[in-house]
Amino acid sequence: MIVSNKIYHLFRRGISSVSRFPAEVTIVEVGPRDGLQNEKTNVPTDKKIEFVDKLSESGLRRIEVTSFVSPKWVPQLADAKQVMQQIKRNPNVRYSTLTPNIKGFNDALDSDTQEVAIFGAASETFTKKNINCTIEQSLKQFDQVVQQAKANNLPIRGYVSCVVGCPYEGFIKPKIVCQVVEKMLSMGCYEVSLGDTIGVGNPNTIRDMLIELRRVVSGNMNLLAIHCHDTYGMALVNIVEALEHQIKVVDSSTAGLGGCPYASKGGAAVSGNVATEDVLYLLNSLGVKTGVDMNIVLEASEIITSVLNRKTNSKVGQALSCKKN
């Protein structure tokens, strides 16, 4: 089995394998936004703030807090402005928000966001089902947001969904991903996060994509991040593959919160985001520095899972909880 063999050999080699990976990796915590946006259980504003504040104490340097989107589409994040205005800002943390349109951008600006994010997909059908336009049209819609972000000296991050697979089109060719990434970088994104939205990637498809993208970024892999979903239990091994290609930024969600409502033909959310605890355990085991305190992340996980009234999706969180009990 790909996962067991690759992970087994990595840990058997132990510290000797560290040189194959970056010495340090930045974890981008997406739980407060990507993790919560499709939760049916209403999370009170004060609990969202408590969640973010605890994450801010953990050593994480980047936290995606919320999305300034219409409450009609994402009611869970209707309190975006209140959350952004009331969190305790750690000067060592950059707080970002998703801004799908100029109204959302202006609201984010009023809330002192420190970074904005835009999004696209490498699948025409997914884009059509999601926002009812083509890939090209979807990116064009962000022109005004990008221009205003530049005018206000705000960093712009790009997200690309369905980078290796789509629920409608199946396998996605790397050349399509390259075209979207190249467009986002040319628009002004300082970094593009590559999302395996339905978790169908494997080390081979991740490798093939990153080899093609290396040409697009002229070898500067610092322009790219990886965002893996763990739907089929492949997220960690795919992250290892990305590390081998010198990807130094990994997106994850505390407690493994999150799923995409557009990532299955039936419209139900597909379980997804790899847990921050699991990524952190992996990186610690490989000797890769993150600066993140596992115990504080676990405390943040307890805060949010208690509100949602369910156990964590993190394998590490579950294991450490059993040991504690």
LUMMIKOL-574411 format. One record per residue (C-alpha): x, y, z; residue number from 0; residue in three letters. Coordinates in Angstrom, 1 decimal. Example, Ala and Ser with C-alpha at 12.3 -4.5 7.8 and 13.67 -1.06 7.14 Angstrom:
BEGIN
[[12.3,-4.5,7.8],0,Ala],
[[13.7,-1.1,7.1],1,Ser],
//
This chain:
BEGIN
[[0.0,0.0,0.0],0,Met],
[[1.4,3.4,-1.0],1,Ile],
[[0.7,5.1,2.3],2,Val],
[[2.1,2.5,4.7],3,Ser],
[[5.2,1.8,2.6],4,Asn],
[[6.1,5.4,2.2],5,Lys],
[[5.5,6.4,5.8],6,Ile],
[[7.2,3.3,7.0],7,Tyr],
[[10.4,3.9,5.1],8,His],
[[10.4,7.6,6.1],9,Leu],
[[10.3,6.8,9.8],10,Phe],
[[12.7,3.9,9.4],11,Arg],
[[15.3,6.2,7.9],12,Arg],
[[14.5,8.7,10.7],13,Gly],
[[16.6,11.8,11.0],14,Ile],
[[18.7,10.9,7.9],15,Ser],
[[15.7,11.8,5.7],16,Ser],
[[15.4,15.4,7.1],17,Val],
[[17.8,16.8,4.5],18,Ser],
[[15.2,15.9,1.9],19,Arg],
[[12.7,18.3,3.4],20,Phe],
[[12.7,22.0,4.2],21,Pro],
[[14.3,22.8,7.6],22,Ala],
[[11.2,24.8,8.5],23,Glu],
[[7.6,24.8,7.4],24,Val],
[[4.8,27.3,8.0],25,Thr],
[[1.4,26.0,8.9],26,Ile],
[[-1.5,28.1,7.7],27,Val],
[[-4.4,27.4,10.1],28,Glu],
[[-7.7,27.5,8.1],29,Val],
[[-10.0,26.0,10.7],30,Gly],
[[-11.8,29.2,11.8],31,Pro],
[[-12.8,29.9,8.1],32,Arg],
[[-12.6,26.8,5.9],33,Asp],
[[-13.2,24.5,8.9],34,Gly],
[[-16.4,26.2,10.2],35,Leu],
[[-18.0,27.6,7.1],36,Gln],
[[-20.1,24.5,6.3],37,Asn],
[[-20.9,23.5,9.9],38,Glu],
[[-24.6,23.1,10.5],39,Lys],
[[-24.3,23.7,14.3],40,Thr],
[[-24.2,27.5,14.9],41,Asn],
[[-21.0,28.5,16.6],42,Val],
[[-21.5,31.6,18.8],43,Pro],
[[-19.4,34.6,18.0],44,Thr],
[[-17.7,34.5,21.4],45,Asp],
[[-16.6,30.9,20.9],46,Lys],
[[-15.2,31.7,17.5],47,Lys],
[[-13.2,34.5,19.1],48,Ile],
[[-12.0,32.2,21.9],49,Glu],
[[-11.0,29.6,19.3],50,Phe],
[[-9.0,32.1,17.3],51,Val],
[[-7.4,33.6,20.4],52,Asp],
[[-6.3,30.2,21.6],53,Lys],
[[-4.8,29.4,18.2],54,Leu],
[[-3.0,32.8,18.4],55,Ser],
[[-1.2,31.6,21.5],56,Glu],
[[0.1,28.4,19.8],57,Ser],
[[3.0,29.7,17.8],58,Gly],
[[1.0,29.7,14.5],59,Leu],
[[2.1,32.6,12.4],60,Arg],
[[-0.8,32.6,9.9],61,Arg],
[[-4.5,32.2,10.7],62,Ile],
[[-7.3,32.5,8.2],63,Glu],
[[-10.1,33.8,10.4],64,Val],
[[-13.2,34.2,8.4],65,Thr],
[[-14.8,35.0,5.0],66,Ser],
[[-16.6,38.2,4.1],67,Phe],
[[-19.3,36.6,2.1],68,Val],
[[-23.1,37.0,2.0],69,Ser],
[[-24.8,35.4,5.0],70,Pro],
[[-27.3,34.0,2.6],71,Lys],
[[-24.6,31.7,1.2],72,Trp],
[[-22.5,31.1,4.4],73,Val],
[[-24.7,31.9,7.4],74,Pro],
[[-22.1,30.4,9.8],75,Gln],
[[-19.8,33.4,9.0],76,Leu],
[[-22.4,36.1,9.2],77,Ala],
[[-20.4,37.5,12.2],78,Asp],
[[-17.2,38.0,10.2],79,Ala],
[[-16.8,41.7,11.1],80,Lys],
[[-17.4,41.1,14.9],81,Gln],
[[-15.0,38.3,15.0],82,Val],
[[-12.2,40.2,13.2],83,Met],
[[-12.8,43.3,15.4],84,Gln],
[[-12.8,41.4,18.7],85,Gln],
[[-10.0,38.9,18.5],86,Ile],
[[-6.9,39.5,20.5],87,Lys],
[[-4.2,40.3,17.9],88,Arg],
[[-0.9,38.6,18.4],89,Asn],
[[1.8,40.8,16.7],90,Pro],
[[3.5,37.6,15.5],91,Asn],
[[0.4,36.3,13.7],92,Val],
[[-0.9,37.5,10.3],93,Arg],
[[-4.8,37.3,10.3],94,Tyr],
[[-6.3,36.7,6.8],95,Ser],
[[-9.8,36.6,5.4],96,Thr],
[[-11.4,35.3,2.2],97,Leu],
[[-12.9,38.2,0.1],98,Thr],
[[-15.0,37.0,-2.8],99,Pro],
[[-16.0,40.4,-4.1],100,Asn],
[[-15.4,44.1,-3.6],101,Ile],
[[-18.1,44.5,-0.9],102,Lys],
[[-16.4,41.7,1.0],103,Gly],
[[-13.0,43.3,0.5],104,Phe],
[[-14.3,46.7,1.9],105,Asn],
[[-15.7,45.0,4.9],106,Asp],
[[-12.4,43.1,5.5],107,Ala],
[[-10.5,46.4,5.1],108,Leu],
[[-12.8,48.0,7.7],109,Asp],
[[-12.0,45.1,10.0],110,Ser],
[[-8.2,45.4,9.8],111,Asp],
[[-7.6,42.3,7.8],112,Thr],
[[-3.8,41.8,7.2],113,Gln],
[[-4.2,39.6,4.1],114,Glu],
[[-6.9,38.8,1.6],115,Val],
[[-7.5,35.6,-0.3],116,Ala],
[[-9.1,34.9,-3.6],117,Ile],
[[-10.1,31.6,-5.1],118,Phe],
[[-10.4,29.7,-8.4],119,Gly],
[[-10.5,26.1,-9.6],120,Ala],
[[-8.8,23.9,-12.1],121,Ala],
[[-12.1,22.4,-13.3],122,Ser],
[[-14.5,24.2,-15.6],123,Glu],
[[-17.4,22.1,-14.4],124,Thr],
[[-16.6,22.6,-10.7],125,Phe],
[[-16.4,26.3,-11.3],126,Thr],
[[-19.7,26.3,-13.2],127,Lys],
[[-21.5,24.4,-10.4],128,Lys],
[[-19.9,26.5,-7.7],129,Asn],
[[-20.2,30.0,-8.9],130,Ile],
[[-21.9,29.7,-12.3],131,Asn],
[[-19.1,30.9,-14.6],132,Cys],
[[-16.0,29.7,-16.4],133,Thr],
[[-12.5,29.6,-14.8],134,Ile],
[[-11.4,32.7,-16.8],135,Glu],
[[-14.6,34.6,-15.8],136,Gln],
[[-14.2,33.6,-12.2],137,Ser],
[[-10.7,35.0,-12.0],138,Leu],
[[-11.7,38.2,-13.9],139,Lys],
[[-14.3,38.8,-11.1],140,Gln],
[[-11.4,39.3,-8.7],141,Phe],
[[-9.8,42.2,-10.7],142,Asp],
[[-11.3,44.9,-8.5],143,Gln],
[[-10.5,43.1,-5.3],144,Val],
[[-6.9,42.6,-6.4],145,Val],
[[-6.5,46.3,-7.5],146,Gln],
[[-7.8,47.5,-4.2],147,Gln],
[[-5.7,45.1,-2.2],148,Ala],
[[-2.6,46.4,-4.0],149,Lys],
[[-3.7,50.0,-3.4],150,Ala],
[[-3.9,49.2,0.3],151,Asn],
[[-0.6,47.2,0.4],152,Asn],
[[-2.4,44.1,1.5],153,Leu],
[[-0.9,40.7,0.6],154,Pro],
[[-3.1,38.6,-1.7],155,Ile],
[[-3.2,34.8,-1.5],156,Arg],
[[-4.7,32.6,-4.1],157,Gly],
[[-6.5,29.3,-3.7],158,Tyr],
[[-6.9,26.7,-6.5],159,Val],
[[-9.4,23.9,-5.9],160,Ser],
[[-9.5,20.5,-7.6],161,Cys],
[[-5.8,20.4,-8.5],162,Val],
[[-5.7,16.7,-9.0],163,Val],
[[-9.3,15.6,-9.2],164,Gly],
[[-12.8,16.8,-9.6],165,Cys],
[[-16.1,15.2,-8.6],166,Pro],
[[-17.5,16.0,-12.1],167,Tyr],
[[-14.5,15.7,-14.5],168,Glu],
[[-12.3,13.1,-12.7],169,Gly],
[[-8.6,13.5,-13.1],170,Phe],
[[-7.3,17.0,-13.7],171,Ile],
[[-4.3,17.5,-15.9],172,Lys],
[[-1.4,19.4,-14.4],173,Pro],
[[-1.3,21.8,-17.4],174,Lys],
[[-4.7,23.1,-16.4],175,Ile],
[[-3.5,23.8,-12.8],176,Val],
[[-0.4,25.5,-14.2],177,Cys],
[[-2.6,27.9,-16.3],178,Gln],
[[-4.7,28.9,-13.2],179,Val],
[[-1.6,29.3,-11.0],180,Val],
[[0.2,31.3,-13.6],181,Glu],
[[-2.8,33.6,-14.0],182,Lys],
[[-3.1,34.1,-10.2],183,Met],
[[0.6,34.9,-9.8],184,Leu],
[[0.4,37.4,-12.7],185,Ser],
[[-2.6,39.1,-11.0],186,Met],
[[-0.5,39.7,-8.0],187,Gly],
[[-0.9,36.7,-5.6],188,Cys],
[[2.3,36.3,-3.5],189,Tyr],
[[1.4,32.7,-2.9],190,Glu],
[[-1.0,30.1,-4.4],191,Val],
[[-2.4,27.3,-2.3],192,Ser],
[[-3.0,24.0,-4.2],193,Leu],
[[-6.1,22.3,-3.0],194,Gly],
[[-6.9,18.6,-3.3],195,Asp],
[[-10.5,19.5,-2.7],196,Thr],
[[-12.0,16.0,-2.7],197,Ile],
[[-8.9,14.2,-1.3],198,Gly],
[[-8.3,11.9,-4.3],199,Val],
[[-4.7,12.8,-4.7],200,Gly],
[[-1.8,10.4,-4.2],201,Asn],
[[2.0,10.9,-4.2],202,Pro],
[[2.1,10.2,-8.0],203,Asn],
[[-0.5,12.8,-9.0],204,Thr],
[[0.9,15.4,-6.5],205,Ile],
[[4.4,14.8,-7.8],206,Arg],
[[3.4,15.1,-11.4],207,Asp],
[[1.6,18.4,-10.7],208,Met],
[[4.5,19.9,-8.7],209,Leu],
[[7.0,18.9,-11.4],210,Ile],
[[5.0,20.9,-14.0],211,Glu],
[[4.5,23.8,-11.6],212,Leu],
[[8.2,24.0,-10.9],213,Arg],
[[8.6,25.3,-14.5],214,Arg],
[[5.8,27.8,-14.1],215,Val],
[[7.4,29.3,-10.9],216,Val],
[[10.9,29.1,-12.4],217,Ser],
[[12.0,26.8,-9.5],218,Gly],
[[10.7,29.2,-6.8],219,Asn],
[[8.6,26.8,-4.8],220,Met],
[[8.1,29.5,-2.2],221,Asn],
[[5.3,30.7,-4.4],222,Leu],
[[3.3,27.6,-3.7],223,Leu],
[[1.5,26.0,-0.7],224,Ala],
[[-0.3,22.7,-0.3],225,Ile],
[[-3.9,22.2,1.0],226,His],
[[-4.7,18.5,1.3],227,Cys],
[[-8.0,16.9,2.2],228,His],
[[-7.9,13.6,4.0],229,Asp],
[[-11.1,12.1,2.6],230,Thr],
[[-9.3,8.8,1.7],231,Tyr],
[[-6.6,9.0,4.3],232,Gly],
[[-4.0,10.2,1.9],233,Met],
[[-3.4,13.7,3.1],234,Ala],
[[-0.2,13.1,5.2],235,Leu],
[[1.6,11.1,2.5],236,Val],
[[0.7,13.7,-0.1],237,Asn],
[[2.1,16.4,2.2],238,Ile],
[[5.3,14.3,2.5],239,Val],
[[5.5,14.3,-1.3],240,Glu],
[[5.1,18.1,-1.4],241,Ala],
[[7.8,18.5,1.2],242,Leu],
[[10.1,16.5,-1.0],243,Glu],
[[9.5,19.1,-3.7],244,His],
[[10.5,21.8,-1.1],245,Gln],
[[6.9,23.1,-0.5],246,Ile],
[[7.3,25.1,2.8],247,Lys],
[[3.7,26.1,3.5],248,Val],
[[1.0,23.7,4.5],249,Val],
[[-2.6,24.5,5.1],250,Asp],
[[-4.5,22.6,7.8],251,Ser],
[[-7.5,22.8,10.1],252,Ser],
[[-7.5,22.2,13.9],253,Thr],
[[-9.5,19.0,14.7],254,Ala],
[[-9.8,18.3,11.0],255,Gly],
[[-12.8,20.6,10.6],256,Leu],
[[-14.1,21.3,7.2],257,Gly],
[[-15.5,19.9,4.0],258,Gly],
[[-16.6,21.2,0.6],259,Cys],
[[-20.4,21.2,-0.1],260,Pro],
[[-19.6,21.3,-3.9],261,Tyr],
[[-17.1,18.4,-3.7],262,Ala],
[[-19.6,15.6,-4.3],263,Ser],
[[-22.3,15.2,-6.9],264,Lys],
[[-24.9,14.9,-4.2],265,Gly],
[[-24.0,18.2,-2.7],266,Gly],
[[-23.2,16.8,0.7],267,Ala],
[[-20.0,18.1,2.3],268,Ala],
[[-17.0,15.7,1.8],269,Val],
[[-15.0,15.3,5.0],270,Ser],
[[-11.8,16.9,4.3],271,Gly],
[[-9.2,19.2,5.8],272,Asn],
[[-6.2,17.5,7.2],273,Val],
[[-5.9,18.1,10.9],274,Ala],
[[-3.4,20.6,12.2],275,Thr],
[[-2.5,18.2,15.0],276,Glu],
[[-1.7,15.4,12.5],277,Asp],
[[0.4,17.7,10.3],278,Val],
[[2.2,19.0,13.4],279,Leu],
[[3.0,15.4,14.6],280,Tyr],
[[4.3,14.4,11.2],281,Leu],
[[6.6,17.5,10.9],282,Leu],
[[7.8,17.1,14.5],283,Asn],
[[8.6,13.4,13.8],284,Ser],
[[10.6,14.4,10.7],285,Leu],
[[12.6,17.0,12.6],286,Gly],
[[11.0,19.9,10.6],287,Val],
[[10.6,23.0,12.6],288,Lys],
[[7.2,24.8,12.8],289,Thr],
[[7.3,26.8,16.0],290,Gly],
[[3.9,25.5,17.0],291,Val],
[[3.0,24.2,20.4],292,Asp],
[[0.9,20.9,20.1],293,Met],
[[-0.6,21.3,23.5],294,Asn],
[[-2.1,24.7,22.8],295,Ile],
[[-3.5,23.5,19.5],296,Val],
[[-5.1,20.6,21.4],297,Leu],
[[-6.6,23.1,23.7],298,Glu],
[[-8.0,25.0,20.8],299,Ala],
[[-9.4,21.8,19.4],300,Ser],
[[-11.2,21.1,22.7],301,Glu],
[[-12.8,24.5,22.6],302,Ile],
[[-14.3,24.1,19.2],303,Ile],
[[-15.2,20.4,19.4],304,Thr],
[[-17.0,21.0,22.7],305,Ser],
[[-19.2,23.6,20.9],306,Val],
[[-19.9,21.3,18.0],307,Leu],
[[-20.5,18.4,20.5],308,Asn],
[[-18.4,15.8,18.7],309,Arg],
[[-15.0,14.3,19.0],310,Lys],
[[-12.0,15.6,17.0],311,Thr],
[[-11.3,14.2,13.5],312,Asn],
[[-7.6,14.3,14.3],313,Ser],
[[-6.0,10.8,14.7],314,Lys],
[[-3.3,12.4,16.9],315,Val],
[[-5.8,14.2,19.0],316,Gly],
[[-7.8,11.0,19.5],317,Gln],
[[-4.7,9.1,20.4],318,Ala],
[[-3.4,11.7,22.9],319,Leu],
[[-6.8,11.9,24.4],320,Ser],
[[-6.9,8.2,25.0],321,Cys],
[[-3.4,8.3,26.7],322,Lys],
[[-4.5,11.2,28.9],323,Lys],
[[-7.6,9.2,30.0],324,Asn],
//
